[in-house]
């Protein structure tokens, strides 16, 4: 079951963005942006205040804002652009410096960057609200012509539109919501005017006339049907023992690394590459990175060809770390490098560049100091920088999140007090310099994990127990201010706290994915926390495993709508290690294909919009409701996505979306 919990959902927005070219061949420095905005479901009329930012989709860095300020402190740019809105419709040239609070868009941000347009809106009554999700822009071939439905607090898929002629609603009207549609729409083929657009069919896909279509995940190309939310089939790691320890690290949207202890083969440490195709996972041949008993493995991807793996040695609990180089023939490992001469606790790793990562670990036994070190990698060689001590007392758990190439978050749980503490470490040469420690929780913490959201922000997921406040599992956003941290309010997503691990990963700069053992039933659960205005405002949750005897080990995000979860089945002995894929969102249907198409071909699609009619179907029953399905079919079965009502044997009046 997926249960949305929404605090704020006032706004909806339909966008169109067009480049304004200064001269032929010149990079567009202005983007004409049009949209329709609604408040509480009704088209807004009045003076709206808009804020805009262009974001690097890979790094999450803010490259431009309308007023030149950073959105880090307030959660949005300081000053808004006042734009008249009539019956929901507005238009603005982004980068037009003649407008108050609008700065020029620098030419260099279009150099190879895949950009996201982030928008905030205020009706000057309900306050500033983030419109989610971000709007995807492409710098080449500068075809920013797009139609996109966006809802604050509720994600919708993007839809790209070509240049306009006009569109008619059902009947003879030549306007759309009171405005001449020639401003931003064009007339489709066939006998009936409608909202229509051209799209490219994705590689290895084909579309037939009348299919419902959606965007391929992470792409502006289309496929027949849509991908429903849910979980993939169980995939067993070939280890028949419930003591398996598993850690995952994302390689790309189709592959991830799996590091584990193999109890069948002497508890040796091993690494393999997992490949995803649809909902299936296949495993490459495992490579041994340590041929002795290991404990508490950790792994980090540095680049497409290099990784770092670490573990504790089973006998004396000393820590070792190794670099690995991946090729088509397998993974080659360099020599082991010892982290510390004394026993240590579980190791945390995070990459900060293609040849460098950070290692952190607690001291145990007579050693109390918590330590972090810089690890530099060249090929399969690895060298460690000097030890940097970040806490003088014993800690139970440490997690890392790389904010940039020279800044890392260290979050940990103090053993005796249970306090949750965090600090920012600056990389200076081959060592780390720590800023002041701050409390993310002064109630006893049971478990914690962290993930970067950008160069100055991160998210924490942790569980705590309080005699006064009760037991909770929460998500909390942190913002870096100088060398210290400022926290948002806690977002309690569950009212039970245990020491079972929470693992967290970044779906996007605005959303995080969590996987854990559901504390009340021990079933495997996933959660997505969506972040607006610098704090979590909404979450979705579901179950990926109904078995009540599992332990979640790790999580790897593959795309904004897919992540892998590794866990153990402890219902039998020996029990297996398992990996499953989770897709938290349906991929939204964007329209109905008006013609056949194969991979790479451009075809016309009738878009979902008020009054749009499709003439591409045959044999429909007038008056019947029709629904789209994941295989692309259109039927009267209500278990799909509602499309609309048939008005003739060859026409469907599509529902407004």
C-alpha positions as CSV (number, residue, x, y, z in Angstrom):
1,X,0.0,0.0,0.0
2,X,1.2,3.5,-0.8
3,X,-0.1,6.2,1.6
4,X,0.6,9.8,0.7
5,X,0.8,12.2,3.6
6,X,0.6,15.8,2.4
7,X,0.9,19.0,4.5
8,X,0.7,21.5,1.7
9,X,-0.9,20.9,-1.7
10,X,-2.4,24.2,-2.8
11,X,-0.8,24.8,-6.2
12,X,-0.8,23.2,-9.6
13,X,1.0,24.4,-12.6
14,X,1.2,23.7,-16.3
15,X,4.4,25.0,-17.9
16,X,5.7,25.9,-21.4
17,X,9.2,27.2,-21.8
18,X,10.6,28.6,-25.1
19,X,14.1,29.9,-25.9
20,X,14.4,33.5,-27.0
21,X,17.4,33.5,-29.4
22,X,19.4,36.7,-29.6
23,X,20.8,35.7,-33.0
24,X,21.1,32.6,-35.1
25,X,23.4,30.0,-33.5
26,X,23.8,32.1,-30.3
27,X,23.2,30.3,-27.0
28,X,19.8,31.5,-25.7
29,X,20.3,33.8,-22.7
30,X,16.5,34.3,-22.2
31,X,13.9,31.6,-21.8
32,X,10.3,32.5,-22.4
33,X,8.4,30.6,-19.8
34,X,4.6,30.3,-19.8
35,X,2.3,28.5,-17.4
36,X,-1.1,28.1,-15.9
37,X,-1.2,28.2,-12.1
38,X,-4.0,27.1,-9.9
39,X,-4.7,27.7,-6.2
40,X,-6.9,25.2,-4.4
41,X,-7.8,23.7,-7.7
42,X,-9.0,27.0,-9.3
43,X,-7.1,29.2,-11.9
44,X,-5.4,32.0,-10.0
45,X,-6.0,35.6,-11.0
46,X,-4.1,38.5,-9.5
47,X,-0.5,39.4,-8.9
48,X,1.7,36.4,-8.4
49,X,5.2,36.4,-7.0
50,X,7.5,33.9,-8.6
51,X,11.0,32.7,-7.8
52,X,13.2,30.8,-10.2
53,X,16.4,28.8,-10.1
54,X,18.4,26.8,-12.6
55,X,19.9,23.7,-11.1
56,X,22.7,21.3,-12.4
57,X,20.8,18.0,-12.5
58,X,23.8,15.9,-11.7
59,X,25.4,17.8,-8.9
60,X,22.3,19.5,-7.5
61,X,24.3,22.8,-7.5
62,X,22.3,26.0,-7.9
63,X,23.7,27.7,-11.0
64,X,21.4,30.7,-11.3
65,X,18.5,32.3,-9.4
66,X,16.2,35.1,-10.5
67,X,17.6,37.6,-7.9
68,X,21.2,36.3,-7.7
69,X,20.8,35.1,-4.1
70,X,21.2,31.6,-2.8
71,X,18.2,29.6,-1.7
72,X,20.1,27.9,1.0
73,X,19.1,30.1,3.9
74,X,15.4,30.6,3.3
75,X,14.8,27.5,1.1
76,X,14.1,29.8,-1.9
77,X,15.6,33.0,-3.5
78,X,15.3,36.1,-1.3
79,X,13.2,38.2,-3.8
80,X,10.5,37.3,-6.2
81,X,9.5,38.5,-9.6
82,X,6.0,40.0,-9.6
83,X,4.0,38.7,-12.6
84,X,0.4,39.4,-13.5
85,X,-1.7,36.2,-13.7
86,X,-5.1,36.2,-15.4
87,X,-7.4,33.1,-15.2
88,X,-4.3,31.1,-14.3
89,X,-2.2,32.2,-17.3
90,X,1.2,33.9,-16.9
91,X,4.3,34.5,-19.0
92,X,7.8,35.7,-18.2
93,X,11.3,35.9,-19.9
94,X,13.7,34.3,-17.6
95,X,17.0,36.2,-17.6
96,X,15.4,39.5,-18.7
97,X,17.3,42.0,-16.6
98,X,14.8,44.7,-17.3
99,X,12.4,43.0,-14.9
100,X,12.7,43.8,-11.2
101,X,14.5,41.1,-9.3
102,X,15.5,39.3,-12.5
103,X,19.2,38.7,-13.3
104,X,20.9,37.8,-16.5
105,X,21.4,34.0,-17.1
106,X,25.2,33.5,-17.6
107,X,26.1,31.9,-20.9
108,X,28.5,29.4,-19.3
109,X,25.8,27.5,-17.4
110,X,24.6,26.0,-20.7
111,X,28.0,24.4,-21.5
112,X,27.2,20.7,-21.3
113,X,24.9,21.0,-18.2
114,X,21.6,19.2,-18.0
115,X,19.5,21.8,-16.3
116,X,16.5,21.8,-14.0
117,X,14.2,24.8,-13.7
118,X,13.0,25.1,-10.1
119,X,10.0,27.3,-9.3
120,X,8.5,28.8,-6.2
121,X,5.1,30.7,-6.2
122,X,3.3,32.9,-3.8
123,X,-0.3,34.2,-4.2
124,X,0.8,36.6,-1.4
125,X,-1.7,34.9,1.0
126,X,-0.6,31.3,1.5
127,X,3.2,32.1,1.5
128,X,6.0,30.9,-0.8
129,X,5.5,27.3,-2.0
130,X,7.8,25.1,-4.0
131,X,6.4,23.6,-7.2
132,X,7.5,20.0,-7.5
133,X,9.1,18.3,-9.3
134,X,11.7,20.4,-11.0
135,X,11.2,21.1,-14.8
136,X,13.8,19.5,-17.0
137,X,15.6,21.7,-19.6
138,X,18.1,20.7,-22.2
139,X,20.8,22.9,-23.5
140,X,21.2,21.3,-26.9
141,X,19.6,21.7,-29.3
142,X,18.1,24.4,-27.2
143,X,14.6,23.0,-27.6
144,X,13.2,24.1,-24.3
145,X,9.7,23.8,-25.8
146,X,7.9,21.8,-23.2
147,X,4.6,21.2,-21.6
148,X,4.7,20.0,-18.0
149,X,2.2,19.4,-15.3
150,X,3.5,20.2,-11.8
151,X,1.9,20.1,-8.4
152,X,3.3,21.4,-5.2
153,X,3.4,18.3,-3.0
154,X,2.5,15.9,-5.7
155,X,4.8,14.8,-8.6
156,X,3.6,14.7,-12.2
157,X,5.6,13.6,-15.3
158,X,7.0,16.1,-17.8
159,X,5.5,16.5,-21.2
160,X,7.4,18.2,-24.0
161,X,5.5,20.3,-26.6
162,X,6.5,21.7,-30.0
163,X,5.9,25.1,-31.3
164,X,2.3,26.3,-31.6
165,X,-0.5,26.9,-34.0
166,X,-3.8,26.5,-32.2
167,X,-5.9,24.1,-30.3
168,X,-9.7,23.7,-30.1
169,X,-11.6,22.3,-27.2
170,X,-14.3,19.7,-27.9
171,X,-16.7,21.4,-30.3
172,X,-15.9,24.6,-32.1
173,X,-14.2,26.7,-29.4
174,X,-11.0,28.4,-30.4
175,X,-9.9,29.2,-26.9
176,X,-8.5,27.3,-24.0
177,X,-9.7,28.5,-20.6
178,X,-10.6,31.9,-22.1
179,X,-7.2,32.4,-24.0
180,X,-6.4,32.0,-27.6
181,X,-4.6,28.7,-27.7
182,X,-2.4,29.8,-30.7
183,X,-0.1,31.3,-28.0
184,X,1.2,27.9,-27.1
185,X,-0.4,24.9,-28.8
186,X,-0.7,23.5,-32.3
187,X,-3.4,21.7,-34.3
188,X,-2.9,18.0,-34.5
189,X,-3.5,15.8,-37.6
190,X,-6.8,14.3,-38.4
191,X,-10.3,15.8,-38.5
192,X,-10.5,17.0,-34.9
193,X,-8.4,19.8,-33.4
194,X,-6.7,18.9,-30.2
195,X,-3.6,19.4,-27.9
196,X,-0.9,17.4,-29.7
197,X,2.8,17.1,-29.8
198,X,5.7,15.2,-31.3
199,X,7.9,12.8,-29.3
200,X,10.7,10.4,-30.1
201,X,10.2,6.7,-29.4
202,X,12.8,5.3,-27.0
203,X,15.5,2.8,-27.9
204,X,14.2,-0.8,-28.0
205,X,10.6,0.4,-27.8
206,X,7.8,0.5,-30.3
207,X,4.4,2.3,-30.1
208,X,1.2,1.5,-32.0
209,X,-1.6,3.9,-32.9
210,X,-3.9,4.1,-29.9
211,X,-1.4,3.1,-27.2
212,X,-1.2,5.1,-24.1
213,X,2.4,6.4,-23.8
214,X,4.6,7.6,-21.0
215,X,8.2,8.9,-20.7
216,X,10.9,6.3,-20.3
217,X,12.4,6.6,-16.9
218,X,15.0,9.4,-16.7
219,X,14.4,10.4,-20.4
220,X,12.3,12.7,-22.6
221,X,11.7,9.8,-25.0
222,X,8.5,7.8,-24.8
223,X,7.4,4.1,-24.5
224,X,4.1,2.3,-24.8
225,X,2.3,2.0,-21.5
226,X,3.7,3.0,-18.2
227,X,5.6,1.5,-15.3
228,X,3.4,0.9,-12.2
229,X,4.7,1.6,-8.8
230,X,5.7,-1.4,-6.8
231,X,8.6,-3.9,-6.1
232,X,10.4,-6.2,-8.4
233,X,10.7,-10.0,-7.8
234,X,13.0,-11.4,-5.1
235,X,16.6,-12.0,-6.3
236,X,18.7,-14.1,-4.1
237,X,22.4,-13.4,-3.7
238,X,24.1,-16.8,-4.0
239,X,24.9,-17.1,-0.3
240,X,22.7,-19.6,1.7
241,X,23.4,-18.1,5.1
242,X,21.6,-15.5,7.2
243,X,24.8,-14.1,8.6
244,X,25.6,-12.5,5.3
245,X,26.6,-8.8,5.5
246,X,25.8,-6.8,2.4
247,X,26.6,-3.3,1.2
248,X,25.6,-1.7,-2.1
249,X,27.0,1.2,-4.1
250,X,25.4,2.7,-7.2
251,X,27.5,2.5,-10.4
252,X,24.9,4.0,-12.9
253,X,21.2,3.8,-13.5
254,X,21.5,0.1,-14.6
255,X,24.3,-1.3,-12.4
256,X,25.4,-1.3,-8.7
257,X,28.2,-2.9,-6.7
258,X,27.5,-5.6,-4.1
259,X,30.1,-6.1,-1.3
260,X,29.5,-9.0,1.1
261,X,30.8,-11.5,3.5
262,X,30.6,-15.0,2.0
263,X,30.0,-17.5,4.9
264,X,30.1,-20.4,2.5
265,X,33.6,-19.6,1.5
266,X,35.4,-19.0,4.8
267,X,33.7,-15.6,5.5
268,X,35.8,-14.2,2.7
269,X,35.1,-10.6,1.6
270,X,33.7,-10.5,-2.0
271,X,32.5,-7.9,-4.6
272,X,30.4,-8.4,-7.6
273,X,28.6,-6.1,-10.2
274,X,24.8,-6.4,-10.4
275,X,23.0,-5.4,-13.6
276,X,19.4,-4.3,-13.8
277,X,17.2,-4.9,-16.9
278,X,13.6,-3.9,-16.2
279,X,12.7,-5.5,-12.9
280,X,15.3,-8.3,-13.2
281,X,18.8,-8.3,-11.6
282,X,21.7,-10.4,-12.8
283,X,25.0,-10.8,-11.0
284,X,28.5,-10.9,-12.4
285,X,31.2,-13.2,-11.1
286,X,32.3,-12.4,-7.6
287,X,35.8,-11.3,-6.9
288,X,37.5,-11.8,-3.6
289,X,38.9,-8.6,-2.0
290,X,40.0,-10.3,1.3
291,X,40.7,-14.0,1.5
292,X,40.1,-14.3,5.3
293,X,37.2,-13.9,7.7
294,X,35.8,-10.4,7.5
295,X,33.1,-8.4,9.3
296,X,31.1,-5.2,8.5
297,X,32.0,-4.6,4.8
298,X,31.8,-1.1,3.3
299,X,32.1,-0.1,-0.4
300,X,32.3,3.2,-2.4
301,X,32.3,3.9,-6.1
302,X,34.9,6.4,-7.1
303,X,34.3,6.3,-10.9
304,X,33.1,4.0,-13.6
305,X,36.3,2.0,-13.3
306,X,37.4,2.4,-9.7
307,X,36.1,1.5,-6.3
308,X,37.2,1.3,-2.7
309,X,36.2,-1.5,-0.3
310,X,36.8,-1.8,3.5
311,X,36.1,-4.2,6.3
312,X,37.1,-5.4,9.7
313,X,39.2,-8.5,10.0
314,X,37.2,-11.1,11.8
315,X,39.8,-12.2,14.3
316,X,41.3,-9.0,15.8
317,X,38.8,-6.5,14.4
318,X,41.5,-4.4,12.8
319,X,40.3,-2.4,9.8
320,X,41.7,-2.7,6.2
321,X,40.9,-0.8,3.0
322,X,41.7,-1.7,-0.6
323,X,41.3,0.0,-4.0
324,X,39.8,-1.9,-7.0
325,X,39.9,-1.4,-10.7
326,X,37.0,-2.7,-12.8
327,X,37.3,-3.9,-16.4
328,X,35.4,-6.3,-18.7
329,X,37.6,-9.1,-17.4
330,X,36.7,-8.5,-13.7
331,X,37.9,-6.5,-10.7
332,X,41.6,-6.3,-9.8
333,X,42.5,-5.3,-6.2
334,X,45.6,-3.6,-4.9
335,X,47.2,-4.4,-1.6
336,X,45.4,-4.1,1.7
337,X,46.1,-1.0,3.7
338,X,45.6,-1.1,7.5
339,X,43.5,1.7,8.9
340,X,44.5,1.4,12.6
341,X,46.7,-0.7,14.8
342,X,43.9,-1.1,17.3
343,X,40.5,-2.8,17.1
344,X,37.8,-0.6,15.5
345,X,34.1,-0.5,15.0
346,X,32.1,-0.7,11.7
347,X,33.7,1.4,8.9
348,X,32.0,4.2,6.9
349,X,33.1,5.2,3.4
350,X,32.1,8.0,1.1
351,X,33.7,9.1,-2.2
352,X,34.5,12.7,-2.7
353,X,36.1,12.5,-6.2
354,X,37.2,10.0,-8.9
355,X,40.4,9.3,-7.0
356,X,39.7,10.1,-3.3
357,X,37.4,9.0,-0.5
358,X,36.9,9.5,3.2
359,X,37.0,6.6,5.7
360,X,35.7,6.9,9.3
361,X,35.4,4.5,12.2
362,X,34.9,4.2,15.9
363,X,37.4,3.0,18.4
364,X,36.4,0.0,20.5
365,X,37.9,-1.8,23.5
366,X,40.5,0.4,25.3
367,X,40.5,2.8,22.3
368,X,37.8,5.4,22.5
369,X,38.7,8.0,19.9
370,X,36.6,8.2,16.7
371,X,38.8,8.7,13.6
372,X,38.5,9.8,10.0
373,X,41.1,9.6,7.2
374,X,41.5,10.7,3.6
375,X,42.2,7.8,1.2
376,X,43.9,8.7,-2.2
377,X,43.7,6.2,-5.0
378,X,45.8,5.7,-8.1
379,X,45.0,2.7,-10.2
380,X,44.8,-0.1,-7.6
381,X,47.2,1.7,-5.2
382,X,45.8,3.4,-2.1
383,X,47.4,5.7,0.4
384,X,46.0,7.1,3.7
385,X,46.4,10.6,5.0
386,X,47.0,11.5,8.6
387,X,44.5,10.5,11.3
388,X,41.9,13.1,12.2
389,X,40.1,12.6,15.5
390,X,36.6,13.9,15.6
391,X,35.2,12.6,19.0
392,X,37.1,11.7,22.1
393,X,34.5,9.3,23.5
394,X,33.2,6.0,22.3
395,X,30.6,6.1,19.6
396,X,28.3,3.3,18.5
397,X,27.8,4.2,14.8
398,X,29.2,6.7,12.2
399,X,27.9,7.7,8.8
400,X,29.3,9.9,6.1
401,X,27.9,12.1,3.4
402,X,30.1,13.9,0.8
403,X,28.8,17.5,0.2
404,X,31.5,18.4,-2.2
405,X,35.1,17.5,-3.0
406,X,36.4,19.2,0.1
407,X,33.5,19.0,2.5
408,X,32.0,16.0,4.3
409,X,29.3,15.5,6.9
410,X,30.1,13.2,9.7
411,X,27.0,12.0,11.7
412,X,27.3,9.6,14.7
413,X,25.7,8.2,17.8
414,X,27.5,8.7,21.1
415,X,27.7,5.3,22.9
416,X,27.1,6.3,26.6
417,X,24.7,9.2,26.3
418,X,23.0,8.1,23.1
419,X,23.1,11.7,21.8
420,X,23.1,12.2,18.0
421,X,25.9,14.5,16.9
422,X,27.2,15.8,13.6
423,X,30.0,17.9,12.3
424,X,31.3,19.3,9.0
425,X,34.8,18.2,8.0
426,X,36.9,20.3,5.6
427,X,39.4,18.4,3.5
428,X,42.8,20.2,3.8
429,X,45.6,18.5,2.0
430,X,45.5,14.8,3.0
431,X,43.8,15.3,6.3
432,X,40.5,16.6,7.7
433,X,39.7,19.7,9.9
434,X,36.4,19.4,11.8
435,X,34.0,22.2,12.7
436,X,32.0,22.4,15.9
437,X,29.7,19.4,16.7
438,X,26.0,20.0,16.8
439,X,23.2,17.9,18.2
440,X,20.7,16.5,15.6
441,X,19.1,14.8,18.6
442,X,19.5,15.1,22.3
443,X,17.3,12.1,22.9
444,X,19.0,8.7,22.8
445,X,19.5,7.7,19.2
446,X,19.3,4.0,18.2
447,X,20.4,4.2,14.5
448,X,21.2,6.9,11.9
449,X,22.1,7.3,8.3
450,X,22.7,10.5,6.2
451,X,22.8,11.6,2.6
452,X,23.8,14.8,0.7
453,X,21.2,16.9,-1.0
454,X,23.6,19.6,-2.3
455,X,26.8,21.3,-1.5
456,X,25.3,23.0,1.6
457,X,22.5,20.6,2.7
458,X,21.9,17.0,3.7
459,X,19.2,14.8,5.1
460,X,19.4,12.6,8.2
461,X,17.2,9.6,9.0
462,X,17.3,8.4,12.6
463,X,15.4,6.7,15.4
464,X,15.3,7.9,19.0
465,X,13.5,7.1,22.2
466,X,12.4,9.7,24.7
467,X,10.7,9.3,28.0
468,X,9.0,12.7,27.5
469,X,8.4,12.9,23.7
470,X,8.0,9.2,22.9
471,X,9.7,7.0,20.3
472,X,10.0,8.1,16.8
473,X,11.7,7.5,13.4
474,X,12.3,10.9,11.8
475,X,13.8,12.6,8.8
476,X,15.6,15.9,9.3
477,X,17.2,18.3,6.9
478,X,20.5,20.1,7.8
479,X,21.9,23.2,6.2
480,X,25.6,24.2,6.4
481,X,26.2,27.7,7.7
482,X,29.9,28.4,7.7
483,X,31.5,25.5,9.5
484,X,28.4,24.8,11.6
485,X,25.0,23.2,10.9
486,X,21.4,24.6,11.2
487,X,18.6,21.9,11.3
488,X,15.1,22.0,10.1
489,X,12.3,20.7,12.3
490,X,12.0,17.0,12.6
491,X,9.6,15.1,10.4
492,X,8.4,12.1,12.3
493,X,7.3,9.5,9.8
494,X,6.9,6.6,12.2
495,X,6.0,6.5,15.9
496,X,8.1,3.5,16.8
497,X,11.8,3.4,17.4
498,X,14.2,0.4,17.5
499,X,17.8,-0.2,16.8
500,X,17.1,-1.9,13.5
501,X,19.0,0.0,10.8
502,X,17.6,2.8,8.6
503,X,19.3,3.2,5.2
504,X,18.9,6.3,3.2
505,X,19.7,7.3,-0.4
506,X,19.2,10.5,-2.6
507,X,16.4,10.1,-5.2
508,X,16.9,13.8,-6.2
509,X,17.8,17.1,-4.6
510,X,14.2,17.2,-3.4
511,X,13.6,13.6,-2.3
512,X,15.2,10.8,-0.3
513,X,14.5,7.1,-0.2
514,X,14.6,5.0,3.0
515,X,14.6,1.3,3.6
516,X,14.2,-0.4,7.0
517,X,12.6,-3.2,9.0
518,X,9.1,-2.0,9.8
519,X,9.5,-1.7,13.6
520,X,6.0,-3.0,14.6
521,X,6.0,-6.0,12.4
522,X,9.6,-6.4,11.2
523,X,8.3,-6.4,7.6
524,X,10.5,-4.6,5.1
525,X,9.3,-1.1,4.4
526,X,10.3,1.7,2.1
527,X,9.7,5.4,2.6
528,X,10.2,8.4,0.3
529,X,10.5,11.8,2.0
530,X,9.9,14.8,-0.3
531,X,11.5,18.1,0.6
532,X,10.1,21.6,0.1
533,X,11.4,24.9,1.5
534,X,14.4,23.2,3.2
535,X,12.4,20.6,5.1
536,X,10.4,17.4,4.6
537,X,6.7,18.1,3.9
538,X,5.4,14.9,2.5
539,X,6.1,11.2,2.4
540,X,5.1,8.0,0.7
541,X,5.5,4.6,2.1
542,X,5.1,1.0,1.2
543,X,6.1,-2.6,1.9
544,X,8.8,-4.4,-0.1
545,X,8.8,-7.6,2.0
546,X,5.9,-9.1,4.0
547,X,8.2,-11.7,5.7
548,X,8.4,-10.7,9.4
549,X,11.9,-12.0,9.9
550,X,14.2,-9.8,7.8
551,X,17.1,-7.4,8.4
552,X,17.7,-4.5,6.0
553,X,21.4,-4.0,5.2
554,X,21.8,-1.5,2.4
555,X,20.2,0.7,-0.3
556,X,21.4,1.9,-3.7
557,X,19.5,4.5,-5.7
558,X,19.5,3.9,-9.5
559,X,17.2,6.7,-10.6
560,X,14.7,9.2,-9.2
561,X,12.1,6.4,-9.3
562,X,14.1,3.2,-8.7
563,X,16.3,1.9,-5.9
564,X,17.7,-1.5,-4.8
565,X,17.4,-2.8,-1.3
566,X,19.6,-5.6,0.2
567,X,18.4,-7.5,3.2
568,X,18.6,-10.9,4.9
569,X,15.8,-13.4,5.4
570,X,16.2,-14.8,8.9
571,X,13.0,-16.8,9.0
572,X,15.0,-20.0,8.3
573,X,18.5,-21.1,9.0
574,X,20.5,-20.8,6.9
575,X,18.6,-17.9,5.3
576,X,19.5,-16.1,2.0
577,X,20.7,-12.6,1.2
578,X,18.1,-10.9,-1.0
579,X,18.0,-7.8,-3.3
580,X,14.8,-6.3,-4.6
581,X,14.0,-3.3,-6.7
582,X,11.5,-0.6,-5.5
583,X,9.7,1.9,-7.8
584,X,7.9,4.3,-5.5
585,X,6.0,6.3,-8.2
586,X,3.9,5.3,-11.2
587,X,5.3,6.8,-14.4
588,X,2.5,9.0,-15.5
589,X,0.7,8.5,-18.8
590,X,1.3,11.6,-21.0
591,X,-1.1,10.9,-23.8
592,X,-2.3,8.6,-26.6
593,X,-0.2,7.8,-29.7
594,X,-1.8,9.0,-32.9
595,X,0.5,6.9,-35.1
596,X,2.8,3.9,-35.1
597,X,6.4,4.4,-34.3
598,X,9.6,2.4,-33.7
599,X,12.8,3.3,-31.9
600,X,14.2,6.7,-32.9
601,X,11.1,7.7,-34.8
602,X,9.2,10.9,-34.0
603,X,5.4,10.4,-33.6
604,X,2.4,12.6,-32.7
605,X,0.8,12.2,-29.3
606,X,-2.5,13.5,-28.1
607,X,-1.7,15.1,-24.8
608,X,-3.9,15.0,-21.7
609,X,-5.6,18.4,-21.4
610,X,-9.0,19.9,-21.1
611,X,-11.2,19.0,-24.0
612,X,-8.5,17.1,-26.0
613,X,-10.0,14.4,-28.2
614,X,-8.2,11.4,-29.7
615,X,-9.4,10.1,-33.1
616,X,-6.9,7.2,-33.1
617,X,-9.1,4.5,-31.6
618,X,-11.6,2.2,-33.3
619,X,-14.5,0.2,-32.0
620,X,-15.0,2.2,-28.8
621,X,-18.3,2.2,-27.1
622,X,-19.7,5.7,-26.7
623,X,-20.4,6.7,-23.1
624,X,-18.0,4.1,-21.6
625,X,-15.1,5.1,-19.4
626,X,-11.7,4.0,-20.7
627,X,-8.5,3.3,-18.9
628,X,-4.8,3.0,-19.9
629,X,-2.6,0.1,-18.8
630,X,1.1,-0.7,-18.4
631,X,1.1,-2.6,-21.6
632,X,-0.1,0.4,-23.5
633,X,-3.6,-0.9,-24.1
634,X,-6.9,1.1,-23.7
635,X,-9.8,-0.9,-22.1
636,X,-12.8,-0.4,-19.9
637,X,-11.1,-2.2,-17.0
638,X,-10.9,0.2,-14.1
639,X,-7.6,-1.2,-12.7
640,X,-5.7,1.1,-15.0
641,X,-5.2,4.9,-15.2
642,X,-8.5,6.7,-16.1
643,X,-8.3,8.3,-19.6
644,X,-11.8,9.6,-20.2
645,X,-15.2,8.9,-21.9
646,X,-15.7,7.7,-25.4
647,X,-17.8,10.1,-27.5
648,X,-17.8,8.0,-30.7
649,X,-16.4,4.6,-31.9
650,X,-13.2,6.4,-32.8
651,X,-12.9,9.2,-30.2
652,X,-12.2,9.6,-26.5
653,X,-12.8,12.9,-24.6
654,X,-9.7,12.9,-22.4
655,X,-10.1,13.9,-18.8
656,X,-8.4,17.1,-17.7
657,X,-5.1,16.4,-16.1
